[in-house]
């Protein structure tokens, strides 16, 4: 009886569906093409996965609070452009340029939060406008051309952020450890601290949260800042790994990141979020992209699979939610 109730509780968790789906993907793609599970392929997949994953982790907390950020992709492209422009132009050392880029991202997040909380404009419109402003700024600075980063080779900062190492035949980067640290830290914040309760309360019922003394506006502004800074950090890591800062980098990432978070079980309307589910959602979509290419499906069909997964997972989450409220 206890085992049955425990199994029911596990199945009812929002992470259950994504976990099963990821297992199915691994089994199917691994059986269709053994290279899918090769150390080389896993290492290549992880390199890009963690960069998008850093953005998705911050987006999880923001969406739990009832908001979302469409400007993350443009900040992903803008921050490395700013950093390498400052460094390559001899204006400041690389470490200072790095801090300046993150600081500018924090300002972008602060502006987003201010418009949403003080002017009461929906986050969709605010961050859509910021997407265009930030992307346009990156293109204006560079005239549309990527910024070189090769002159920073061997710099201590680049080694700390994206140092390369090997585990057997698997090539990995230090960015994997930054992703793991961020997942553990933000997961603890959301589920094990008062701040996590404030975030969930702000998204679930902002009026009731305010009545209980939660500073909803400050909570949401802080999360917009976190979202922008994490996006900038991910973009800088990507620019070091690829040896170029492209002003068009991150185009379309905002929708893919939101898909990762939603597939993982975070409620799009706010009030419920799961970092574990987001991590699963990240790997579901990256494994899907990698797997369909390896088995010979045209890469242009990727969006079809994403849409199908989103619809399927939304149906599953809605069904579990109804059963939870019905007490069955």
C-alpha positions in Angstrom: 0.0 0.0 0.0 2.8 2.3 0.9 4.7 1.3 -2.2 1.6 2.0 -4.3 1.1 5.5 -2.8 4.8 6.3 -3.2 4.6 5.3 -6.9 1.5 7.4 -7.4 3.3 10.4 -5.8 6.3 9.9 -8.1 4.1 9.6 -11.2 2.2 12.8 -10.2 5.4 14.9 -10.0 5.8 17.2 -12.9 9.3 15.8 -13.6 8.0 12.2 -14.1 6.8 12.8 -17.7 10.0 14.5 -18.9 12.2 11.8 -17.2 10.3 9.0 -19.1 10.5 11.0 -22.3 14.2 11.5 -22.0 14.8 7.8 -21.3 12.7 6.9 -24.4 14.8 9.3 -26.5 18.0 7.8 -25.3 16.8 4.2 -26.0 15.4 5.0 -29.4 18.2 7.1 -30.8 20.8 4.9 -29.2 19.3 1.8 -30.9 19.0 3.5 -34.3 22.5 4.9 -34.3 25.1 3.6 -31.8 27.1 6.8 -32.3 24.4 8.7 -30.4 25.8 7.3 -27.1 29.5 7.6 -28.1 31.7 9.6 -25.8 32.6 12.0 -28.6 28.9 12.7 -29.4 28.0 13.1 -25.7 30.8 15.6 -25.3 29.8 17.6 -28.3 26.2 17.7 -27.2 27.0 18.8 -23.7 29.2 21.7 -24.9 26.2 23.6 -26.4 23.6 22.2 -24.1 25.0 23.9 -21.0 25.0 27.3 -22.6 21.3 27.2 -23.4 20.8 25.5 -20.1 22.2 28.4 -18.1 19.5 30.7 -19.6 16.8 28.1 -19.0 17.7 27.8 -15.3 17.2 31.5 -14.7 14.0 31.5 -16.9 12.6 28.8 -14.6 12.6 31.1 -11.6 11.3 34.0 -13.6 8.4 32.0 -15.1 7.6 30.6 -11.7 7.1 34.2 -10.6 4.5 34.7 -13.4 6.8 36.5 -15.9 9.0 35.6 -18.8 11.8 37.2 -20.8 11.9 37.3 -24.6 15.1 39.3 -24.6 17.4 36.5 -23.4 18.6 35.6 -26.9 19.5 39.1 -27.8 21.4 39.6 -24.5 23.2 36.3 -25.3 24.5 37.9 -28.5 25.0 41.4 -27.2 27.1 40.7 -24.0 30.0 39.0 -25.8 30.0 41.7 -28.5 30.3 44.4 -25.8 33.0 42.5 -23.9 35.2 41.7 -27.0 34.7 45.2 -28.4 36.1 46.7 -25.2 38.9 44.3 -25.0 40.0 44.2 -28.7 39.8 48.0 -28.8 42.4 48.2 -26.0 39.9 50.1 -23.8 40.0 47.8 -20.8 41.6 44.5 -19.8 39.6 41.4 -20.4 38.6 40.8 -16.8 37.1 44.4 -16.6 35.4 43.9 -20.0 33.8 40.7 -18.7 32.5 42.5 -15.6 31.3 45.4 -17.7 29.3 43.1 -20.0 27.6 41.4 -17.0 26.9 44.8 -15.4 25.3 46.0 -18.7 23.2 42.9 -18.7 22.1 43.6 -15.2 21.0 47.1 -16.3 19.0 45.5 -19.1 17.3 43.2 -16.6 16.6 46.1 -14.3 15.0 48.1 -17.0 12.8 45.1 -17.9 11.8 44.7 -14.3 11.1 48.3 -13.8 8.8 48.5 -16.9 6.9 45.4 -15.8 6.5 46.2 -12.1 6.3 50.0 -12.0 4.6 50.8 -15.4 2.5 47.6 -15.2 3.3 46.7 -18.8 3.1 42.9 -19.6 6.5 41.2 -19.7 5.7 40.0 -23.2 5.6 43.5 -24.6 8.5 44.9 -22.5 10.9 42.1 -23.3 9.9 42.0 -27.0 10.8 45.7 -27.2 14.1 45.0 -25.3 14.9 42.2 -27.7 14.8 44.6 -30.6 16.8 47.3 -28.8 19.5 45.0 -27.6 19.8 43.1 -30.9 19.9 46.3 -32.9 22.6 47.8 -30.6 24.8 44.7 -31.1 24.4 44.9 -34.9 25.1 48.7 -34.8 28.3 48.2 -32.8 29.7 45.5 -35.1 28.1 46.6 -38.4 26.9 43.0 -38.5 30.3 41.4 -38.4 31.5 39.0 -35.7 34.1 40.2 -33.2 37.4 38.3 -33.0 38.4 36.6 -29.7 41.5 34.7 -30.6 43.8 37.3 -29.1 42.6 36.2 -25.6 43.8 32.6 -26.1 45.5 31.3 -22.9 44.0 34.1 -20.7 43.2 32.9 -17.2 39.5 34.0 -17.5 38.9 32.0 -20.7 40.4 28.9 -19.0 38.2 29.4 -15.9 35.1 29.8 -17.9 35.6 27.4 -20.8 38.8 25.4 -20.1 38.9 22.2 -22.1 39.6 18.8 -20.5 39.0 15.2 -21.4 37.4 12.2 -19.6 38.5 9.3 -21.6 37.5 10.0 -25.2 34.9 12.6 -24.0 35.9 16.3 -24.5 34.3 18.5 -21.9 34.5 22.2 -20.9 34.6 24.0 -17.6 31.2 25.5 -18.5 29.7 22.1 -17.6 30.7 22.7 -14.0 29.2 26.3 -14.1 25.9 24.7 -15.3 25.9 22.1 -12.5 26.7 24.8 -9.9 23.9 27.0 -11.2 21.4 24.2 -11.2 22.2 23.1 -7.7 22.2 26.7 -6.4 18.9 27.8 -8.1 17.2 24.5 -7.3 18.0 25.1 -3.6 16.8 28.7 -3.8 13.5 27.7 -5.3 12.7 24.7 -3.1 14.7 25.2 0.1 14.6 28.9 1.0 12.2 31.7 1.8 13.1 33.4 -1.4 11.8 30.4 -3.3 8.5 30.7 -1.4 8.3 34.4 -2.4 8.9 33.5 -6.0 6.2 30.9 -6.1 3.8 33.1 -4.2 4.4 36.0 -6.5 3.5 33.8 -9.5 0.6 31.9 -7.9 -1.3 34.9 -6.4 0.5 38.2 -6.3 -2.3 39.9 -4.3 -2.2 37.3 -1.6 1.6 37.4 -1.6 1.6 41.1 -1.0 -1.0 40.7 1.8 1.4 38.3 3.5 4.3 40.8 3.3 6.1 39.5 0.2 7.7 42.3 -1.8 6.5 41.0 -5.2 7.9 43.8 -7.3 11.4 43.5 -5.8 11.3 39.7 -6.3 10.3 40.0 -9.9 12.9 42.7 -10.7 15.6 40.6 -9.1 14.6 37.7 -11.3 14.7 39.8 -14.5 18.2 40.9 -13.5 19.2 37.2 -12.9 17.7 36.2 -16.3 19.7 38.9 -18.2 23.0 38.2 -16.3 22.7 34.5 -16.9 22.0 35.0 -20.6 25.1 37.3 -20.8 27.2 34.8 -19.0 26.1 32.0 -21.3 26.8 34.2 -24.4 30.3 35.0 -23.2 31.0 31.3 -22.6 29.8 30.5 -26.1 31.9 33.3 -27.7 35.0 31.9 -26.0 34.2 28.3 -27.1 33.6 29.3 -30.7 36.3 32.0 -30.9 33.8 34.6 -32.2 31.2 37.0 -30.9 28.5 37.1 -33.5 25.8 39.9 -33.0 23.2 37.5 -34.4 24.0 34.7 -31.8 21.1 33.7 -29.8 18.4 34.4 -32.4 15.4 32.3 -31.5 16.9 31.1 -28.3 14.1 32.7 -26.2 11.4 30.4 -27.6 13.6 27.3 -27.3 14.5 28.2 -23.7 10.8 28.7 -22.8 10.0 25.4 -24.4 12.7 23.7 -22.3 11.2 25.2 -19.1 7.6 24.4 -20.0 8.4 20.8 -21.1 10.1 20.3 -17.7 6.9 21.1 -15.8 7.1 24.7 -14.9 3.7 26.4 -15.2 3.6 29.0 -17.9 1.1 31.0 -15.8 3.4 31.0 -12.8 3.2 29.6 -9.3 4.9 26.3 -9.9 8.4 25.7 -11.0 10.9 22.8 -11.0 14.6 23.2 -11.7 15.0 19.4 -12.0 12.3 19.3 -14.6 14.0 22.1 -16.5 17.3 20.2 -16.6 15.4 17.3 -18.0 13.7 19.6 -20.5 17.1 21.0 -21.6 18.4 17.5 -22.3 15.2 16.4 -24.0 15.4 19.1 -26.7 19.1 18.9 -27.2 19.0 15.1 -27.4 16.2 15.4 -29.9 18.1 17.9 -32.1 21.2 15.7 -32.0 19.4 12.4 -32.4 17.2 13.3 -35.4 20.3 14.5 -37.3 22.2 11.3 -36.5 19.4 9.0 -37.7 19.1 11.0 -40.9 16.0 13.1 -40.3 16.4 16.6 -41.9 17.4 19.1 -39.4 14.7 21.5 -40.6 12.1 19.0 -39.1 13.4 19.8 -35.6 10.7 22.4 -35.0 8.0 19.8 -35.8 9.3 17.5 -33.0 9.6 20.4 -30.6 6.0 21.4 -31.2 4.8 17.9 -30.8 6.7 17.4 -27.6 5.4 20.7 -26.2 1.8 19.8 -27.0 2.2 16.3 -25.6 3.8 17.4 -22.3 1.2 20.2 -21.9 -1.5 17.6 -22.2 0.2 15.4 -19.7 0.8 18.2 -17.2 -2.8 19.4 -17.5 -4.1 15.8 -16.9 -1.9 15.4 -13.8 -3.0 18.8 -12.5 -6.7 17.9 -12.9 -6.2 14.6 -11.1 -4.3 16.4 -8.3 -7.2 18.9 -7.8 -9.7 16.1 -7.9 -7.8 14.2 -5.3 -7.4 11.0 -7.3 
